[in-house]
Each structure stands twice: as C-alpha cells, then as structure tokens.
Amino acid sequence: MNPSMDFASHPIDSDRMQWTPMGPPGLSFKPLRFFRDGSGWMYLFRLEPGTRIPRHRHTGEAHGFNVAGRRQLLDTGEVIGPGTYVYEPPGNVDSWQVVGDEPVVLLINVRGAIEYLGPEGEVLGRVTSADRLETYRRWCEATGAAFLATVEE
C-alpha cells in the first residue's frame, strides 16, 4: 500500500454499480469494500419480497443497517424496518425473511465467515470474503461491468 494513501478517503459511488446476483434468486449485492487478509467485507445487500435467508452462523461479528424494506427474524418474530441497526456477535445463529411488497436493502459489515447450517447444526456451506470477491470479479468479467469495489492491499 502506498504510505501516502494510508489516510486518504476511498469513496465508492454505489449508484454507479449494478446489483450483482449472489446465486439464489432474489439475492443481489453491491460490494463496497473487501478487507485485508480476507477478514471480512462491507456491502449493500438486496433481497426481493418473499426471500428467506436460511439458518446461518457468523464466525465474526456482523453489523447490519436496514436501509429499506422490512425483514422478520424467524427465531423471535421481531420485524426490522428502515433505520434499524442490528449487531450480531461472533457465533450468532439466525434466520430471517423479507416481509411486505418492498425489497429489503441492508448495509452490512461482516467479519469472518458465514456458515449455513442444517437441522442438526451441521455446516452445509460456508461463505468468506474471498468467495464474495470472486463472485463479484467473475460477474464484472462476464458482463463487462466496471470493477468499483475497494480491495485492501
């Protein structure tokens, strides 16, 4: 990293980004920053109405700010709406779904990995910062979209 850049701002204009599909229908993201050594990432996460996030565990902490739409936490029934911030400590396990007719948009900072869990708590899949970065790189190459996210050196 250039020492003169250590304290410089690195703006990302998310309005210039297209939503990148994440695999399952109804899920897309706009990556903003991928952290050094694969320690995590920050992104805008969009979920279409009716989309459900399966039971998962965070190996590191996660911070989520609800920008638009409403989602329901399936373990508690609590509904999270725009303007609500949710902190998830390392080891947190949850599942949730979009409620209403409006897409949900979240600003999320994830540290560590996300592990998707089966009925007995077994890990069925794992997503890391490197996985999300690769998804974004491949999508940019396939569509000709400009690579706009920040990747720490």
C-alpha positions in Angstrom: 0.0 0.0 0.0 1.2 3.5 -0.8 2.0 5.2 2.5 0.6 8.5 1.3 -2.7 6.7 0.7 -3.0 5.3 4.3 -5.1 8.2 5.4 -6.9 9.1 2.2 -10.6 8.6 1.6 -11.7 6.0 -0.8 -15.3 6.9 -1.9 -17.4 4.3 -3.7 -20.4 5.6 -5.6 -22.9 2.7 -5.2 -25.3 4.4 -7.6 -22.9 3.6 -10.4 -22.9 -0.1 -9.5 -25.3 -2.6 -10.8 -26.7 -5.2 -8.4 -24.6 -8.4 -8.6 -26.6 -11.6 -8.4 -25.4 -13.8 -5.5 -26.6 -17.2 -6.8 -30.1 -18.0 -5.3 -32.9 -16.0 -6.9 -33.9 -12.9 -5.0 -30.4 -12.1 -3.7 -28.0 -9.5 -5.0 -25.3 -7.2 -3.7 -23.2 -4.1 -4.3 -19.8 -4.8 -2.8 -18.2 -1.7 -1.2 -15.0 -3.0 0.4 -13.2 -6.2 0.9 -10.9 -6.2 3.9 -7.2 -7.2 4.1 -6.4 -10.9 4.6 -10.0 -12.0 3.9 -11.1 -10.8 7.3 -14.4 -9.5 6.0 -16.4 -7.3 3.7 -18.9 -4.4 3.6 -21.7 -4.4 1.1 -25.2 -3.4 0.2 -27.4 -6.5 0.2 -30.7 -6.5 -1.7 -33.4 -9.2 -1.1 -36.6 -9.3 -3.1 -40.1 -9.7 -1.4 -40.6 -13.2 0.0 -36.9 -14.1 0.0 -35.8 -16.1 3.0 -32.2 -16.3 4.5 -31.6 -19.8 5.8 -30.3 -20.6 9.3 -26.7 -19.4 9.5 -23.9 -18.6 11.9 -21.4 -15.7 11.8 -17.9 -16.7 12.8 -17.1 -13.0 13.4 -19.3 -10.0 14.3 -21.7 -8.6 11.8 -23.3 -5.1 11.7 -26.4 -4.5 9.7 -28.3 -1.3 9.0 -31.8 -1.6 7.4 -31.9 1.0 4.6 -35.2 0.0 3.0 -37.9 -2.6 3.4 -38.8 -4.9 6.3 -37.5 -8.3 7.4 -38.7 -10.6 10.1 -36.3 -12.5 12.4 -37.7 -16.1 12.3 -36.4 -17.1 15.8 -38.1 -14.2 17.6 -40.8 -12.9 15.1 -39.4 -9.4 15.5 -39.8 -7.2 12.4 -36.8 -5.0 11.5 -37.6 -1.9 9.4 -35.8 1.0 7.8 -33.4 2.9 10.1 -32.8 -0.1 12.4 -29.3 -1.2 13.2 -28.6 -4.8 14.2 -25.4 -6.1 15.8 -24.7 -9.8 15.6 -21.9 -11.1 17.9 -19.5 -13.8 16.8 -21.3 -17.2 16.9 -24.8 -15.6 16.5 -27.2 -18.0 14.7 -30.3 -16.7 13.0 -32.7 -16.9 10.0 -34.9 -14.3 8.6 -37.2 -13.4 5.7 -38.4 -10.3 3.8 -41.9 -9.3 4.7 -44.2 -7.0 2.6 -44.0 -6.0 -1.0 -40.9 -3.9 -0.9 -37.3 -5.2 -1.4 -35.1 -5.1 1.6 -31.8 -3.3 1.3 -29.2 -3.6 4.1 -25.8 -2.1 4.6 -23.8 -4.9 6.1 -20.3 -5.2 7.5 -19.3 -8.9 8.0 -16.2 -10.0 9.8 -15.2 -13.7 9.4 -17.3 -16.2 7.5 -21.0 -17.0 7.3 -21.7 -20.7 7.8 -25.1 -22.1 6.6 -26.5 -24.7 9.0 -28.5 -27.9 8.6 -31.3 -29.1 11.0 -28.7 -30.6 13.4 -26.4 -27.6 13.4 -24.1 -29.1 10.8 -22.3 -26.8 8.4 -23.8 -27.2 4.9 -21.9 -24.3 3.3 -19.5 -21.5 4.1 -19.1 -18.1 2.5 -16.0 -15.9 3.1 -14.8 -12.5 1.9 -12.7 -14.3 -0.8 -15.8 -16.1 -2.1 -17.8 -12.8 -2.4 -14.9 -11.1 -4.1 -14.6 -13.9 -6.6 -18.4 -13.8 -7.3 -18.0 -10.0 -8.0 -14.9 -10.4 -10.1 -16.5 -13.1 -12.3 -19.7 -11.1 -12.7 -17.8 -8.0 -13.7 -15.8 -10.0 -16.3 -18.9 -11.8 -17.7 -21.0 -8.6 -18.0 -18.2 -6.1 -18.8 -19.2 -4.0 -15.7 -16.5 -1.8 -14.2 -14.9 -3.2 -11.0 -15.8 -0.5 -8.5 -15.3 -2.1 -5.0 -12.3 -1.3 -2.9 -9.9 -4.1 -2.1 -7.3 -3.5 0.6 -3.8 -4.5 -0.4 
